Amino acid sequence: LVNQLPEANLILLRHLFGVLHHIEQNSGINQMNAFNLALCIAPNMLWLPSPTGPEEESRSTKKVALLVQFLIENSGEIFGGDIASLF
């Protein structure tokens, strides 16, 4: 799916998840592991197109958080092993 994105979107995601991965690599110091980062970032990345009840929003946010956590933890494999070279 990542390879089907427009190039500008792919570059943006590579940089975003490169930064998040870098932060996660220092979680021993900053306490921001992939799970914590995902909880902070997920609500701002994807959301339901129309207003729903709080229960549905909570379920949706949890699903997005799991996806974001997966992308952070596997960013090297998903976006290329040289993701650290973005810095």
C-alpha positions in Angstrom: 0.0 0.0 0.0 2.8 2.4 0.8 4.2 2.1 -2.7 0.8 3.1 -4.1 0.9 6.5 -2.4 1.7 9.6 -4.3 5.4 10.4 -4.0 4.8 13.6 -1.9 2.7 11.6 0.6 5.3 8.8 0.8 8.1 11.3 1.5 6.1 13.0 4.2 5.3 9.6 5.9 9.0 8.6 5.7 10.0 11.7 7.5 7.2 11.6 10.0 7.9 8.0 10.9 11.6 8.5 10.8 11.3 11.1 13.5 8.9 9.0 15.5 11.2 6.0 15.2 14.2 8.1 16.3 12.2 9.3 19.4 11.2 5.7 20.1 14.8 4.6 19.9 15.5 6.9 22.9 12.6 5.7 25.0 14.9 4.8 27.8 15.5 8.4 28.3 12.3 10.1 27.2 9.8 7.4 28.1 8.2 7.7 24.7 8.0 4.1 23.4 6.0 3.3 20.2 2.8 2.7 22.2 3.0 6.1 23.9 3.9 7.9 20.7 1.0 6.2 18.9 -1.5 7.3 21.6 -0.3 10.9 21.2 -0.2 11.0 17.4 -3.0 8.7 16.3 -6.0 11.0 17.0 -4.4 13.6 14.7 -3.6 11.3 11.8 -6.9 9.6 10.9 -10.4 10.1 12.1 -14.0 9.1 11.1 -15.5 11.2 8.3 -18.7 12.0 10.2 -19.4 12.6 13.9 -20.2 9.5 15.8 -20.7 8.6 19.4 -17.9 8.4 22.0 -17.8 4.6 21.9 -17.2 4.5 18.2 -14.6 7.2 18.3 -12.8 5.4 21.1 -12.8 2.1 19.1 -11.6 4.0 16.0 -8.8 5.8 17.9 -7.6 2.5 19.3 -7.4 0.9 15.9 -5.5 3.9 14.5 -3.1 3.8 17.5 -2.3 0.2 16.8 -1.6 1.0 13.2 0.6 3.9 14.1 2.5 1.8 16.7 3.0 -0.9 14.1 4.3 1.7 11.6 6.7 3.2 14.2 8.1 -0.2 15.2 8.5 -1.4 11.6 9.4 1.9 9.9 12.7 0.6 8.7 11.1 -2.3 6.8 8.2 -0.3 5.6 9.8 2.9 4.5 13.3 1.6 3.8 16.2 0.6 6.0 18.0 3.9 5.5 15.3 5.8 7.5 17.9 7.0 10.0 19.8 8.7 7.1 17.0 11.3 7.0 18.7 13.0 9.9 
